[in-house]
Amino acid sequence: MPFVLLCQDKPGALQTRLDNRPAHLDYLNASGVVLFAGPFVEGGNPVGSMVVVDLPDMAAARAFAEADPYARAGLFASVSIREWRKAIG
């Protein structure tokens, strides 16, 4: 089932994001569960992330989010995980 990970970066954490971006992208690409993903931007700079994953339950979604290299590097001020149902598109 789809889950949406809404991640807000800590203020002033752009360098942490840049330093960990290759590992983050490798993690997402190798997972086989990402439906789509991308950064939130303000003024052209990334300030957070949205990742939509297909996983069996909330526990798996939490484990996936916690293992993300961005999360492990302490990039995020907050992470919200919500079950999602596609209605249009």
HTML snippet that shows the backbone in 3Dmol.js (N, CA, C, O; Angstrom):
<script src="https://3Dmol.org/build/3Dmol-min.js"></script>
<div id="view" style="width:600px;height:400px;position:relative"></div>
<script>
const pdb = `
ATOM      1  N   MET A   1       0.830  -1.173   0.000  1.00  0.00           N
ATOM      2  CA  MET A   1       0.000   0.000   0.000  1.00  0.00           C
ATOM      3  C   MET A   1       0.879   1.243   0.000  1.00  0.00           C
ATOM      4  O   MET A   1       1.982   1.211   0.547  1.00  0.00           O
ATOM      5  N   PRO A   2       0.423   2.323  -0.593  1.00  0.00           N
ATOM      6  CA  PRO A   2       1.248   3.535  -0.673  1.00  0.00           C
ATOM      7  C   PRO A   2       1.295   4.302   0.653  1.00  0.00           C
ATOM      8  O   PRO A   2       0.293   4.441   1.355  1.00  0.00           O
ATOM      9  N   PHE A   3       2.472   4.781   0.959  1.00  0.00           N
ATOM     10  CA  PHE A   3       2.694   5.674   2.093  1.00  0.00           C
ATOM     11  C   PHE A   3       3.465   6.879   1.588  1.00  0.00           C
ATOM     12  O   PHE A   3       4.342   6.760   0.733  1.00  0.00           O
ATOM     13  N   VAL A   4       3.125   8.047   2.131  1.00  0.00           N
ATOM     14  CA  VAL A   4       3.813   9.286   1.779  1.00  0.00           C
ATOM     15  C   VAL A   4       4.682   9.696   2.960  1.00  0.00           C
ATOM     16  O   VAL A   4       4.200   9.838   4.084  1.00  0.00           O
ATOM     17  N   LEU A   5       5.969   9.884   2.688  1.00  0.00           N
ATOM     18  CA  LEU A   5       6.899  10.391   3.687  1.00  0.00           C
ATOM     19  C   LEU A   5       7.097  11.874   3.407  1.00  0.00           C
ATOM     20  O   LEU A   5       7.600  12.247   2.347  1.00  0.00           O
ATOM     21  N   LEU A   6       6.704  12.717   4.350  1.00  0.00           N
ATOM     22  CA  LEU A   6       6.870  14.161   4.235  1.00  0.00           C
ATOM     23  C   LEU A   6       7.958  14.574   5.213  1.00  0.00           C
ATOM     24  O   LEU A   6       7.784  14.475   6.428  1.00  0.00           O
ATOM     25  N   CYS A   7       9.071  15.034   4.679  1.00  0.00           N
ATOM     26  CA  CYS A   7      10.257  15.302   5.486  1.00  0.00           C
ATOM     27  C   CYS A   7      10.633  16.774   5.382  1.00  0.00           C
ATOM     28  O   CYS A   7      10.762  17.311   4.282  1.00  0.00           O
ATOM     29  N   GLN A   8      10.807  17.422   6.521  1.00  0.00           N
ATOM     30  CA  GLN A   8      11.201  18.826   6.575  1.00  0.00           C
ATOM     31  C   GLN A   8      12.646  18.910   7.058  1.00  0.00           C
ATOM     32  O   GLN A   8      12.979  18.387   8.122  1.00  0.00           O
ATOM     33  N   ASP A   9      13.504  19.568   6.278  1.00  0.00           N
ATOM     34  CA  ASP A   9      14.913  19.716   6.671  1.00  0.00           C
ATOM     35  C   ASP A   9      15.044  20.639   7.876  1.00  0.00           C
ATOM     36  O   ASP A   9      14.220  21.530   8.083  1.00  0.00           O
ATOM     37  N   LYS A  10      16.087  20.415   8.663  1.00  0.00           N
ATOM     38  CA  LYS A  10      16.441  21.350   9.713  1.00  0.00           C
ATOM     39  C   LYS A  10      16.913  22.647   9.063  1.00  0.00           C
ATOM     40  O   LYS A  10      17.525  22.607   7.996  1.00  0.00           O
ATOM     41  N   PRO A  11      16.646  23.778   9.675  1.00  0.00           N
ATOM     42  CA  PRO A  11      17.153  25.039   9.124  1.00  0.00           C
ATOM     43  C   PRO A  11      18.674  25.019   9.025  1.00  0.00           C
ATOM     44  O   PRO A  11      19.360  24.551   9.934  1.00  0.00           O
ATOM     45  N   GLY A  12      19.189  25.528   7.923  1.00  0.00           N
ATOM     46  CA  GLY A  12      20.635  25.619   7.748  1.00  0.00           C
ATOM     47  C   GLY A  12      21.321  24.299   7.468  1.00  0.00           C
ATOM     48  O   GLY A  12      22.535  24.188   7.642  1.00  0.00           O
ATOM     49  N   ALA A  13      20.567  23.285   7.033  1.00  0.00           N
ATOM     50  CA  ALA A  13      21.143  21.952   6.852  1.00  0.00           C
ATOM     51  C   ALA A  13      21.436  21.619   5.388  1.00  0.00           C
ATOM     52  O   ALA A  13      21.554  20.446   5.034  1.00  0.00           O
ATOM     53  N   LEU A  14      21.554  22.636   4.540  1.00  0.00           N
ATOM     54  CA  LEU A  14      21.776  22.373   3.125  1.00  0.00           C
ATOM     55  C   LEU A  14      23.040  21.545   2.891  1.00  0.00           C
ATOM     56  O   LEU A  14      23.032  20.638   2.060  1.00  0.00           O
ATOM     57  N   GLN A  15      24.110  21.838   3.599  1.00  0.00           N
ATOM     58  CA  GLN A  15      25.340  21.084   3.384  1.00  0.00           C
ATOM     59  C   GLN A  15      25.183  19.619   3.774  1.00  0.00           C
ATOM     60  O   GLN A  15      25.742  18.741   3.118  1.00  0.00           O
ATOM     61  N   THR A  16      24.431  19.349   4.835  1.00  0.00           N
ATOM     62  CA  THR A  16      24.156  17.961   5.215  1.00  0.00           C
ATOM     63  C   THR A  16      23.423  17.251   4.092  1.00  0.00           C
ATOM     64  O   THR A  16      23.732  16.103   3.774  1.00  0.00           O
ATOM     65  N   ARG A  17      22.453  17.927   3.491  1.00  0.00           N
ATOM     66  CA  ARG A  17      21.715  17.363   2.359  1.00  0.00           C
ATOM     67  C   ARG A  17      22.661  17.070   1.199  1.00  0.00           C
ATOM     68  O   ARG A  17      22.639  15.977   0.635  1.00  0.00           O
ATOM     69  N   LEU A  18      23.485  18.042   0.848  1.00  0.00           N
ATOM     70  CA  LEU A  18      24.390  17.873  -0.291  1.00  0.00           C
ATOM     71  C   LEU A  18      25.398  16.750  -0.050  1.00  0.00           C
ATOM     72  O   LEU A  18      25.684  15.959  -0.948  1.00  0.00           O
ATOM     73  N   ASP A  19      25.929  16.690   1.160  1.00  0.00           N
ATOM     74  CA  ASP A  19      26.922  15.662   1.485  1.00  0.00           C
ATOM     75  C   ASP A  19      26.354  14.247   1.405  1.00  0.00           C
ATOM     76  O   ASP A  19      27.073  13.306   1.070  1.00  0.00           O
ATOM     77  N   ASN A  20      25.066  14.097   1.713  1.00  0.00           N
ATOM     78  CA  ASN A  20      24.456  12.770   1.792  1.00  0.00           C
ATOM     79  C   ASN A  20      23.569  12.431   0.603  1.00  0.00           C
ATOM     80  O   ASN A  20      22.967  11.357   0.571  1.00  0.00           O
ATOM     81  N   ARG A  21      23.478  13.317  -0.363  1.00  0.00           N
ATOM     82  CA  ARG A  21      22.594  13.113  -1.510  1.00  0.00           C
ATOM     83  C   ARG A  21      22.925  11.847  -2.315  1.00  0.00           C
ATOM     84  O   ARG A  21      22.010  11.090  -2.638  1.00  0.00           O
ATOM     85  N   PRO A  22      24.201  11.588  -2.650  1.00  0.00           N
ATOM     86  CA  PRO A  22      24.480  10.361  -3.414  1.00  0.00           C
ATOM     87  C   PRO A  22      24.012   9.094  -2.695  1.00  0.00           C
ATOM     88  O   PRO A  22      23.433   8.209  -3.325  1.00  0.00           O
ATOM     89  N   ALA A  23      24.251   8.997  -1.405  1.00  0.00           N
ATOM     90  CA  ALA A  23      23.834   7.815  -0.647  1.00  0.00           C
ATOM     91  C   ALA A  23      22.314   7.734  -0.570  1.00  0.00           C
ATOM     92  O   ALA A  23      21.742   6.647  -0.660  1.00  0.00           O
ATOM     93  N   HIS A  24      21.661   8.878  -0.404  1.00  0.00           N
ATOM     94  CA  HIS A  24      20.194   8.936  -0.367  1.00  0.00           C
ATOM     95  C   HIS A  24      19.611   8.430  -1.686  1.00  0.00           C
ATOM     96  O   HIS A  24      18.707   7.593  -1.685  1.00  0.00           O
ATOM     97  N   LEU A  25      20.125   8.935  -2.814  1.00  0.00           N
ATOM     98  CA  LEU A  25      19.618   8.512  -4.114  1.00  0.00           C
ATOM     99  C   LEU A  25      19.883   7.034  -4.369  1.00  0.00           C
ATOM    100  O   LEU A  25      19.026   6.337  -4.912  1.00  0.00           O
ATOM    101  N   ASP A  26      21.050   6.555  -3.984  1.00  0.00           N
ATOM    102  CA  ASP A  26      21.357   5.122  -4.125  1.00  0.00           C
ATOM    103  C   ASP A  26      20.362   4.284  -3.320  1.00  0.00           C
ATOM    104  O   ASP A  26      19.864   3.267  -3.802  1.00  0.00           O
ATOM    105  N   TYR A  27      20.080   4.715  -2.104  1.00  0.00           N
ATOM    106  CA  TYR A  27      19.143   4.005  -1.230  1.00  0.00           C
ATOM    107  C   TYR A  27      17.759   3.939  -1.870  1.00  0.00           C
ATOM    108  O   TYR A  27      17.155   2.869  -1.943  1.00  0.00           O
ATOM    109  N   LEU A  28      17.259   5.081  -2.330  1.00  0.00           N
ATOM    110  CA  LEU A  28      15.927   5.104  -2.938  1.00  0.00           C
ATOM    111  C   LEU A  28      15.880   4.252  -4.201  1.00  0.00           C
ATOM    112  O   LEU A  28      14.949   3.469  -4.390  1.00  0.00           O
ATOM    113  N   ASN A  29      16.873   4.401  -5.058  1.00  0.00           N
ATOM    114  CA  ASN A  29      16.888   3.667  -6.327  1.00  0.00           C
ATOM    115  C   ASN A  29      17.024   2.162  -6.136  1.00  0.00           C
ATOM    116  O   ASN A  29      16.448   1.389  -6.902  1.00  0.00           O
ATOM    117  N   ALA A  30      17.766   1.741  -5.141  1.00  0.00           N
ATOM    118  CA  ALA A  30      17.991   0.310  -4.907  1.00  0.00           C
ATOM    119  C   ALA A  30      16.848  -0.358  -4.157  1.00  0.00           C
ATOM    120  O   ALA A  30      16.756  -1.585  -4.135  1.00  0.00           O
ATOM    121  N   SER A  31      15.981   0.431  -3.545  1.00  0.00           N
ATOM    122  CA  SER A  31      14.949  -0.124  -2.667  1.00  0.00           C
ATOM    123  C   SER A  31      13.891  -0.935  -3.403  1.00  0.00           C
ATOM    124  O   SER A  31      13.398  -1.931  -2.873  1.00  0.00           O
ATOM    125  N   GLY A  32      13.539  -0.526  -4.605  1.00  0.00           N
ATOM    126  CA  GLY A  32      12.475  -1.193  -5.339  1.00  0.00           C
ATOM    127  C   GLY A  32      11.080  -0.892  -4.839  1.00  0.00           C
ATOM    128  O   GLY A  32      10.120  -1.507  -5.303  1.00  0.00           O
ATOM    129  N   VAL A  33      10.936   0.051  -3.890  1.00  0.00           N
ATOM    130  CA  VAL A  33       9.612   0.362  -3.334  1.00  0.00           C
ATOM    131  C   VAL A  33       9.181   1.807  -3.569  1.00  0.00           C
ATOM    132  O   VAL A  33       8.054   2.178  -3.241  1.00  0.00           O
ATOM    133  N   VAL A  34      10.064   2.622  -4.130  1.00  0.00           N
ATOM    134  CA  VAL A  34       9.739   4.036  -4.324  1.00  0.00           C
ATOM    135  C   VAL A  34       8.899   4.208  -5.583  1.00  0.00           C
ATOM    136  O   VAL A  34       9.309   3.809  -6.673  1.00  0.00           O
ATOM    137  N   LEU A  35       7.721   4.808  -5.424  1.00  0.00           N
ATOM    138  CA  LEU A  35       6.849   5.092  -6.555  1.00  0.00           C
ATOM    139  C   LEU A  35       7.250   6.405  -7.212  1.00  0.00           C
ATOM    140  O   LEU A  35       7.307   6.495  -8.438  1.00  0.00           O
ATOM    141  N   PHE A  36       7.527   7.420  -6.407  1.00  0.00           N
ATOM    142  CA  PHE A  36       8.088   8.683  -6.877  1.00  0.00           C
ATOM    143  C   PHE A  36       8.589   9.468  -5.684  1.00  0.00           C
ATOM    144  O   PHE A  36       8.181   9.226  -4.548  1.00  0.00           O
ATOM    145  N   ALA A  37       9.483  10.416  -5.955  1.00  0.00           N
ATOM    146  CA  ALA A  37      10.105  11.176  -4.874  1.00  0.00           C
ATOM    147  C   ALA A  37      10.694  12.462  -5.423  1.00  0.00           C
ATOM    148  O   ALA A  37      10.945  12.577  -6.623  1.00  0.00           O
ATOM    149  N   GLY A  38      10.914  13.425  -4.546  1.00  0.00           N
ATOM    150  CA  GLY A  38      11.573  14.657  -4.931  1.00  0.00           C
ATOM    151  C   GLY A  38      11.607  15.638  -3.776  1.00  0.00           C
ATOM    152  O   GLY A  38      10.947  15.442  -2.756  1.00  0.00           O
ATOM    153  N   PRO A  39      12.389  16.704  -3.949  1.00  0.00           N
ATOM    154  CA  PRO A  39      12.541  17.685  -2.879  1.00  0.00           C
ATOM    155  C   PRO A  39      11.466  18.775  -2.932  1.00  0.00           C
ATOM    156  O   PRO A  39      10.924  19.088  -3.992  1.00  0.00           O
ATOM    157  N   PHE A  40      11.179  19.333  -1.776  1.00  0.00           N
ATOM    158  CA  PHE A  40      10.465  20.600  -1.696  1.00  0.00           C
ATOM    159  C   PHE A  40      11.518  21.685  -1.840  1.00  0.00           C
ATOM    160  O   PHE A  40      12.629  21.535  -1.331  1.00  0.00           O
ATOM    161  N   VAL A  41      11.193  22.767  -2.521  1.00  0.00           N
ATOM    162  CA  VAL A  41      12.176  23.838  -2.718  1.00  0.00           C
ATOM    163  C   VAL A  41      11.588  25.192  -2.322  1.00  0.00           C
ATOM    164  O   VAL A  41      10.388  25.442  -2.443  1.00  0.00           O
ATOM    165  N   GLU A  42      12.470  26.034  -1.854  1.00  0.00           N
ATOM    166  CA  GLU A  42      12.150  27.435  -1.553  1.00  0.00           C
ATOM    167  C   GLU A  42      13.309  28.260  -2.059  1.00  0.00           C
ATOM    168  O   GLU A  42      14.458  28.024  -1.685  1.00  0.00           O
ATOM    169  N   GLY A  43      13.011  29.233  -2.914  1.00  0.00           N
ATOM    170  CA  GLY A  43      14.076  30.065  -3.459  1.00  0.00           C
ATOM    171  C   GLY A  43      15.098  29.277  -4.250  1.00  0.00           C
ATOM    172  O   GLY A  43      16.259  29.674  -4.340  1.00  0.00           O
ATOM    173  N   GLY A  44      14.673  28.160  -4.825  1.00  0.00           N
ATOM    174  CA  GLY A  44      15.579  27.333  -5.616  1.00  0.00           C
ATOM    175  C   GLY A  44      16.380  26.329  -4.819  1.00  0.00           C
ATOM    176  O   GLY A  44      17.085  25.510  -5.408  1.00  0.00           O
ATOM    177  N   ASN A  45      16.298  26.362  -3.493  1.00  0.00           N
ATOM    178  CA  ASN A  45      17.055  25.439  -2.646  1.00  0.00           C
ATOM    179  C   ASN A  45      16.149  24.378  -2.038  1.00  0.00           C
ATOM    180  O   ASN A  45      15.021  24.686  -1.655  1.00  0.00           O
ATOM    181  N   PRO A  46      16.614  23.139  -1.940  1.00  0.00           N
ATOM    182  CA  PRO A  46      15.815  22.094  -1.312  1.00  0.00           C
ATOM    183  C   PRO A  46      15.680  22.345   0.191  1.00  0.00           C
ATOM    184  O   PRO A  46      16.639  22.724   0.863  1.00  0.00           O
ATOM    185  N   VAL A  47      14.462  22.121   0.700  1.00  0.00           N
ATOM    186  CA  VAL A  47      14.187  22.335   2.120  1.00  0.00           C
ATOM    187  C   VAL A  47      13.461  21.152   2.760  1.00  0.00           C
ATOM    188  O   VAL A  47      13.084  21.203   3.931  1.00  0.00           O
ATOM    189  N   GLY A  48      13.272  20.105   1.990  1.00  0.00           N
ATOM    190  CA  GLY A  48      12.567  18.932   2.493  1.00  0.00           C
ATOM    191  C   GLY A  48      12.400  17.926   1.378  1.00  0.00           C
ATOM    192  O   GLY A  48      12.897  18.124   0.270  1.00  0.00           O
ATOM    193  N   SER A  49      11.699  16.846   1.673  1.00  0.00           N
ATOM    194  CA  SER A  49      11.511  15.780   0.699  1.00  0.00           C
ATOM    195  C   SER A  49      10.118  15.195   0.809  1.00  0.00           C
ATOM    196  O   SER A  49       9.510  15.191   1.879  1.00  0.00           O
ATOM    197  N   MET A  50       9.620  14.698  -0.321  1.00  0.00           N
ATOM    198  CA  MET A  50       8.427  13.873  -0.340  1.00  0.00           C
ATOM    199  C   MET A  50       8.807  12.579  -1.054  1.00  0.00           C
ATOM    200  O   MET A  50       9.317  12.600  -2.174  1.00  0.00           O
ATOM    201  N   VAL A  51       8.553  11.474  -0.398  1.00  0.00           N
ATOM    202  CA  VAL A  51       8.855  10.163  -0.960  1.00  0.00           C
ATOM    203  C   VAL A  51       7.591   9.314  -0.827  1.00  0.00           C
ATOM    204  O   VAL A  51       7.048   9.173   0.269  1.00  0.00           O
ATOM    205  N   VAL A  52       7.130   8.758  -1.925  1.00  0.00           N
ATOM    206  CA  VAL A  52       5.969   7.876  -1.903  1.00  0.00           C
ATOM    207  C   VAL A  52       6.463   6.448  -2.151  1.00  0.00           C
ATOM    208  O   VAL A  52       7.097   6.155  -3.165  1.00  0.00           O
ATOM    209  N   VAL A  53       6.157   5.587  -1.209  1.00  0.00           N
ATOM    210  CA  VAL A  53       6.643   4.208  -1.253  1.00  0.00           C
ATOM    211  C   VAL A  53       5.486   3.230  -1.228  1.00  0.00           C
ATOM    212  O   VAL A  53       4.405   3.543  -0.729  1.00  0.00           O
ATOM    213  N   ASP A  54       5.717   2.054  -1.766  1.00  0.00           N
ATOM    214  CA  ASP A  54       4.735   0.977  -1.735  1.00  0.00           C
ATOM    215  C   ASP A  54       5.262  -0.086  -0.784  1.00  0.00           C
ATOM    216  O   ASP A  54       6.167  -0.849  -1.120  1.00  0.00           O
ATOM    217  N   LEU A  55       4.676  -0.124   0.413  1.00  0.00           N
ATOM    218  CA  LEU A  55       5.117  -1.060   1.451  1.00  0.00           C
ATOM    219  C   LEU A  55       3.901  -1.694   2.118  1.00  0.00           C
ATOM    220  O   LEU A  55       2.799  -1.154   2.019  1.00  0.00           O
ATOM    221  N   PRO A  56       4.076  -2.824   2.792  1.00  0.00           N
ATOM    222  CA  PRO A  56       2.918  -3.556   3.308  1.00  0.00           C
ATOM    223  C   PRO A  56       2.199  -2.902   4.483  1.00  0.00           C
ATOM    224  O   PRO A  56       0.996  -3.098   4.654  1.00  0.00           O
ATOM    225  N   ASP A  57       2.923  -2.124   5.299  1.00  0.00           N
ATOM    226  CA  ASP A  57       2.281  -1.555   6.488  1.00  0.00           C
ATOM    227  C   ASP A  57       3.088  -0.373   7.020  1.00  0.00           C
ATOM    228  O   ASP A  57       4.177  -0.073   6.531  1.00  0.00           O
ATOM    229  N   MET A  58       2.532   0.286   8.026  1.00  0.00           N
ATOM    230  CA  MET A  58       3.160   1.471   8.609  1.00  0.00           C
ATOM    231  C   MET A  58       4.516   1.132   9.230  1.00  0.00           C
ATOM    232  O   MET A  58       5.445   1.933   9.139  1.00  0.00           O
ATOM    233  N   ALA A  59       4.644  -0.011   9.842  1.00  0.00           N
ATOM    234  CA  ALA A  59       5.923  -0.390  10.451  1.00  0.00           C
ATOM    235  C   ALA A  59       7.024  -0.455   9.399  1.00  0.00           C
ATOM    236  O   ALA A  59       8.141   0.002   9.641  1.00  0.00           O
ATOM    237  N   ALA A  60       6.720  -1.011   8.248  1.00  0.00           N
ATOM    238  CA  ALA A  60       7.706  -1.085   7.164  1.00  0.00           C
ATOM    239  C   ALA A  60       8.034   0.304   6.638  1.00  0.00           C
ATOM    240  O   ALA A  60       9.186   0.590   6.312  1.00  0.00           O
ATOM    241  N   ALA A  61       7.024   1.171   6.553  1.00  0.00           N
ATOM    242  CA  ALA A  61       7.260   2.543   6.093  1.00  0.00           C
ATOM    243  C   ALA A  61       8.154   3.293   7.072  1.00  0.00           C
ATOM    244  O   ALA A  61       9.053   4.022   6.655  1.00  0.00           O
ATOM    245  N   ARG A  62       7.918   3.121   8.359  1.00  0.00           N
ATOM    246  CA  ARG A  62       8.777   3.771   9.376  1.00  0.00           C
ATOM    247  C   ARG A  62      10.211   3.262   9.281  1.00  0.00           C
ATOM    248  O   ARG A  62      11.160   4.045   9.328  1.00  0.00           O
ATOM    249  N   ALA A  63      10.361   1.955   9.147  1.00  0.00           N
ATOM    250  CA  ALA A  63      11.702   1.377   9.046  1.00  0.00           C
ATOM    251  C   ALA A  63      12.419   1.897   7.807  1.00  0.00           C
ATOM    252  O   ALA A  63      13.611   2.199   7.858  1.00  0.00           O
ATOM    253  N   PHE A  64      11.697   2.001   6.698  1.00  0.00           N
ATOM    254  CA  PHE A  64      12.287   2.539   5.469  1.00  0.00           C
ATOM    255  C   PHE A  64      12.741   3.981   5.688  1.00  0.00           C
ATOM    256  O   PHE A  64      13.853   4.347   5.307  1.00  0.00           O
ATOM    257  N   ALA A  65      11.894   4.790   6.293  1.00  0.00           N
ATOM    258  CA  ALA A  65      12.224   6.198   6.535  1.00  0.00           C
ATOM    259  C   ALA A  65      13.438   6.335   7.458  1.00  0.00           C
ATOM    260  O   ALA A  65      14.310   7.169   7.216  1.00  0.00           O
ATOM    261  N   GLU A  66      13.493   5.538   8.487  1.00  0.00           N
ATOM    262  CA  GLU A  66      14.598   5.618   9.450  1.00  0.00           C
ATOM    263  C   GLU A  66      15.925   5.181   8.854  1.00  0.00           C
ATOM    264  O   GLU A  66      16.977   5.637   9.301  1.00  0.00           O
ATOM    265  N   ALA A  67      15.899   4.305   7.851  1.00  0.00           N
ATOM    266  CA  ALA A  67      17.131   3.816   7.231  1.00  0.00           C
ATOM    267  C   ALA A  67      17.654   4.722   6.127  1.00  0.00           C
ATOM    268  O   ALA A  67      18.767   4.523   5.641  1.00  0.00           O
ATOM    269  N   ASP A  68      16.872   5.706   5.729  1.00  0.00           N
ATOM    270  CA  ASP A  68      17.302   6.646   4.681  1.00  0.00           C
ATOM    271  C   ASP A  68      18.572   7.365   5.147  1.00  0.00           C
ATOM    272  O   ASP A  68      18.618   7.851   6.277  1.00  0.00           O
ATOM    273  N   PRO A  69      19.588   7.440   4.308  1.00  0.00           N
ATOM    274  CA  PRO A  69      20.814   8.150   4.686  1.00  0.00           C
ATOM    275  C   PRO A  69      20.587   9.598   5.124  1.00  0.00           C
ATOM    276  O   PRO A  69      21.313  10.097   5.984  1.00  0.00           O
ATOM    277  N   TYR A  70      19.610  10.269   4.560  1.00  0.00           N
ATOM    278  CA  TYR A  70      19.290  11.629   5.028  1.00  0.00           C
ATOM    279  C   TYR A  70      18.860  11.596   6.492  1.00  0.00           C
ATOM    280  O   TYR A  70      19.324  12.408   7.293  1.00  0.00           O
ATOM    281  N   ALA A  71      17.985  10.675   6.842  1.00  0.00           N
ATOM    282  CA  ALA A  71      17.516  10.570   8.228  1.00  0.00           C
ATOM    283  C   ALA A  71      18.668  10.190   9.146  1.00  0.00           C
ATOM    284  O   ALA A  71      18.815  10.755  10.230  1.00  0.00           O
ATOM    285  N   ARG A  72      19.483   9.237   8.717  1.00  0.00           N
ATOM    286  CA  ARG A  72      20.610   8.801   9.547  1.00  0.00           C
ATOM    287  C   ARG A  72      21.642   9.906   9.762  1.00  0.00           C
ATOM    288  O   ARG A  72      22.351   9.913  10.769  1.00  0.00           O
ATOM    289  N   ALA A  73      21.722  10.845   8.810  1.00  0.00           N
ATOM    290  CA  ALA A  73      22.657  11.968   8.938  1.00  0.00           C
ATOM    291  C   ALA A  73      22.070  13.100   9.774  1.00  0.00           C
ATOM    292  O   ALA A  73      22.759  14.084  10.043  1.00  0.00           O
ATOM    293  N   GLY A  74      20.822  12.979  10.184  1.00  0.00           N
ATOM    294  CA  GLY A  74      20.203  14.010  11.006  1.00  0.00           C
ATOM    295  C   GLY A  74      19.705  15.209  10.222  1.00  0.00           C
ATOM    296  O   GLY A  74      19.578  16.298  10.782  1.00  0.00           O
ATOM    297  N   LEU A  75      19.421  15.035   8.942  1.00  0.00           N
ATOM    298  CA  LEU A  75      18.981  16.150   8.104  1.00  0.00           C
ATOM    299  C   LEU A  75      17.610  16.683   8.492  1.00  0.00           C
ATOM    300  O   LEU A  75      17.380  17.890   8.422  1.00  0.00           O
ATOM    301  N   PHE A  76      16.704  15.816   8.897  1.00  0.00           N
ATOM    302  CA  PHE A  76      15.314  16.211   9.043  1.00  0.00           C
ATOM    303  C   PHE A  76      14.959  16.740  10.424  1.00  0.00           C
ATOM    304  O   PHE A  76      15.351  16.181  11.449  1.00  0.00           O
ATOM    305  N   ALA A  77      14.198  17.846  10.420  1.00  0.00           N
ATOM    306  CA  ALA A  77      13.614  18.368  11.654  1.00  0.00           C
ATOM    307  C   ALA A  77      12.375  17.553  12.006  1.00  0.00           C
ATOM    308  O   ALA A  77      12.060  17.360  13.180  1.00  0.00           O
ATOM    309  N   SER A  78      11.668  17.072  10.966  1.00  0.00           N
ATOM    310  CA  SER A  78      10.469  16.269  11.202  1.00  0.00           C
ATOM    311  C   SER A  78      10.219  15.352  10.011  1.00  0.00           C
ATOM    312  O   SER A  78      10.595  15.650   8.877  1.00  0.00           O
ATOM    313  N   VAL A  79       9.576  14.238  10.302  1.00  0.00           N
ATOM    314  CA  VAL A  79       9.152  13.286   9.275  1.00  0.00           C
ATOM    315  C   VAL A  79       7.740  12.843   9.629  1.00  0.00           C
ATOM    316  O   VAL A  79       7.482  12.350  10.727  1.00  0.00           O
ATOM    317  N   SER A  80       6.836  13.030   8.682  1.00  0.00           N
ATOM    318  CA  SER A  80       5.463  12.572   8.848  1.00  0.00           C
ATOM    319  C   SER A  80       5.222  11.464   7.823  1.00  0.00           C
ATOM    320  O   SER A  80       5.578  11.603   6.653  1.00  0.00           O
ATOM    321  N   ILE A  81       4.622  10.373   8.266  1.00  0.00           N
ATOM    322  CA  ILE A  81       4.330   9.253   7.371  1.00  0.00           C
ATOM    323  C   ILE A  81       2.824   9.047   7.375  1.00  0.00           C
ATOM    324  O   ILE A  81       2.206   8.867   8.424  1.00  0.00           O
ATOM    325  N   ARG A  82       2.247   9.077   6.178  1.00  0.00           N
ATOM    326  CA  ARG A  82       0.800   8.943   6.047  1.00  0.00           C
ATOM    327  C   ARG A  82       0.461   7.882   5.014  1.00  0.00           C
ATOM    328  O   ARG A  82       1.061   7.827   3.941  1.00  0.00           O
ATOM    329  N   GLU A  83      -0.514   7.035   5.353  1.00  0.00           N
ATOM    330  CA  GLU A  83      -1.045   6.100   4.358  1.00  0.00           C
ATOM    331  C   GLU A  83      -1.812   6.921   3.336  1.00  0.00           C
ATOM    332  O   GLU A  83      -2.471   7.901   3.682  1.00  0.00           O
ATOM    333  N   TRP A  84      -1.724   6.514   2.076  1.00  0.00           N
ATOM    334  CA  TRP A  84      -2.282   7.310   0.983  1.00  0.00           C
ATOM    335  C   TRP A  84      -3.062   6.422   0.029  1.00  0.00           C
ATOM    336  O   TRP A  84      -2.708   5.261  -0.181  1.00  0.00           O
ATOM    337  N   ARG A  85      -4.118   6.968  -0.545  1.00  0.00           N
ATOM    338  CA  ARG A  85      -4.900   6.245  -1.549  1.00  0.00           C
ATOM    339  C   ARG A  85      -5.044   7.122  -2.791  1.00  0.00           C
ATOM    340  O   ARG A  85      -5.541   8.246  -2.711  1.00  0.00           O
ATOM    341  N   LYS A  86      -4.619   6.617  -3.905  1.00  0.00           N
ATOM    342  CA  LYS A  86      -4.741   7.346  -5.163  1.00  0.00           C
ATOM    343  C   LYS A  86      -6.201   7.422  -5.566  1.00  0.00           C
ATOM    344  O   LYS A  86      -6.897   6.406  -5.583  1.00  0.00           O
ATOM    345  N   ALA A  87      -6.675   8.629  -5.894  1.00  0.00           N
ATOM    346  CA  ALA A  87      -8.064   8.811  -6.286  1.00  0.00           C
ATOM    347  C   ALA A  87      -8.195   9.316  -7.723  1.00  0.00           C
ATOM    348  O   ALA A  87      -9.175   9.004  -8.400  1.00  0.00           O
ATOM    349  N   ILE A  88      -7.235  10.080  -8.183  1.00  0.00           N
ATOM    350  CA  ILE A  88      -7.282  10.677  -9.533  1.00  0.00           C
ATOM    351  C   ILE A  88      -5.902  10.561 -10.167  1.00  0.00           C
ATOM    352  O   ILE A  88      -4.887  10.715  -9.489  1.00  0.00           O
ATOM    353  N   GLY A  89      -5.867  10.291 -11.461  1.00  0.00           N
ATOM    354  CA  GLY A  89      -4.606  10.310 -12.192  1.00  0.00           C
ATOM    355  C   GLY A  89      -4.021   8.969 -12.474  1.00  0.00           C
ATOM    356  O   GLY A  89      -2.957   8.876 -13.086  1.00  0.00           O
TER     357      GLY A  89
END
`;
const viewer = $3Dmol.createViewer("view");
viewer.addModel(pdb, "pdb");
viewer.setStyle({}, {cartoon: {color: "spectrum"}});
viewer.zoomTo();
viewer.render();
</script>
